[in-house]
Amino acid sequence: MSSLNQIPRRIILGPGPSSAHPRVLKALSSPVMGYLDPDYFSIIEEVEGLLKDTFKTSQRAFAIAGSGSAGMEAGFSSLLEEGDKILICENGHFCERMVLMAKRLKLNVLTLNVEWGTAIDPVQVNEILKQHNDVKMVSSIHAETSTGVMNPIKQISEISHQNGALFMVDCVTSLAGSEFRFDDWDIDYAYSGSQKCLASPPGLSPVAISNRALSTIEKRKTLPSSWYLDLSLIADYWGIEHKAHHTAPVNMIYGLRESLKLVFEEGLEVRWKRHKKLASALKKGLISMGLSLPINSKIALDQLTVIEIPDGVNDEEFRLNLLRKYLIEIGRGLGRFQGKIWRVGLMGESCVPANVFALLQAFEELLSQTGHEFKKGDSLATASKILSETSPLPY
Ligand SMILES: Cc1ncc(COP(=O)(O)O)c(C=O)c1O
């Protein structure tokens, strides 16, 4: 078996993880502390404050030890009981994961299925909720990373509450990269991932939870099926009394703290704008290379661009060449989009002008070798024009 002694350098422009800032990597290697050490409590109190500001909430926020999927499972298993009815808005691979998880937890699952590549229509959510007045919770994904689509979360949240249901949202890909307002949008539970626009390594799921959702857990008739992912127990560890739960991943929390400090040194809203501006440069550069971006620009994500694979180009070979010759990772299509699209991420620390130009240059070289016809240099000039037209990037 071959071993890899040196971790290779990569320009990671896939759907996540994204690169971590050197300050985050340094923080990860700080000395280990006990998870019940009073000095460590000061650190998690600071992290809780920074997370609240990131989610834009004055309610509770903390981080679960586990990736984004742990945040997803914690929501279903803590907020609902066996047999409870849930409406899952389904328009992509990660929504399908929600359905699989909810079924394993023996929830009574209703789905609103819309075509991949399109957004959820809040009117249809309302119609289903009117037919089923016993739905306890609605769930949706803010930024669907498998299709590159942004869903109208604020409106879906409003309709859920009008119909007496809680609202849970996945903001794994959107948090710190696009506008997200937990309190203003009246969300009950939101979970994210450390590895995307927050620019930390994978392994933590930052979450926010409303007082209404916490009291729903308190009123449960049965205990949540998962002890480890019981949101009320994790909230108690992060709360004033710091009640012991599992051993916290202390070094990961040091890293998250550093990445959150970086968010506010830049400015949260400025960071949202950075993602928008660079996405525009990338997308217009790709279009000027003759590539097709199939997602309607009104609902297309900034942090993840979907590209239709041109006829005659071998998907795997192209991505492998990008990796081997240019050290650039991009994502393949998932599920029904496999072999049809590529997914290019510009998230957090990976979302910098140099990466836009590196990707466009590499695409130009590799595509021209496949016989795809376009004027060389145009994509870089287009991206450069867009970046210079706007005020300088605060980066
Ligand atoms: C929108 C979305 N939700 C959930 C997940 C699952 O997160 P994780 O892989 O961190 O468990 C991902 C991962 O890419 C995602 O993009």
The ligand as an SDF file (V2000), in Angstrom:
LIG
                    3D

 16 16  0  0  0  0  0  0  0  0999 V2000
  -26.2090   22.0620    1.5380 C   0  0  0  0  0  0  0  0  0  0  0  0
  -25.4880   20.9820    2.2770 C   0  0  0  0  0  0  0  0  0  0  0  0
  -26.0880   20.3840    3.3020 N   0  0  0  0  0  0  0  0  0  0  0  0
  -25.4980   19.4100    4.0090 C   0  0  0  0  0  0  0  0  0  0  0  0
  -24.2260   18.9970    3.6960 C   0  0  0  0  0  0  0  0  0  0  0  0
  -23.5890   17.9200    4.4920 C   0  0  0  0  0  0  0  0  0  0  0  0
  -22.5450   18.4510    5.2210 O   0  0  0  0  0  0  0  0  0  0  0  0
  -21.3060   17.5630    5.7000 P   0  0  0  0  0  0  0  0  0  0  0  0
  -20.7180   16.9540    4.4850 O   0  0  0  0  0  0  0  0  0  0  0  0
  -20.4390   18.5840    6.3680 O   0  0  0  0  0  0  0  0  0  0  0  0
  -21.8520   16.5530    6.6370 O   0  0  0  0  0  0  0  0  0  0  0  0
  -23.5420   19.5840    2.6360 C   0  0  0  0  0  0  0  0  0  0  0  0
  -22.1900   19.1450    2.2770 C   0  0  0  0  0  0  0  0  0  0  0  0
  -21.5940   19.5250    1.3160 O   0  0  0  0  0  0  0  0  0  0  0  0
  -24.1950   20.6070    1.9070 C   0  0  0  0  0  0  0  0  0  0  0  0
  -23.5830   21.2160    0.8860 O   0  0  0  0  0  0  0  0  0  0  0  0
  1  2  1  0
  2  3  1  0
  2 15  2  0
  3  4  2  0
  4  5  1  0
  5  6  1  0
  5 12  2  0
  6  7  1  0
  7  8  1  0
  8  9  2  0
  8 10  1  0
  8 11  1  0
 12 13  1  0
 12 15  1  0
 13 14  2  0
 15 16  1  0
M  END
$$$$
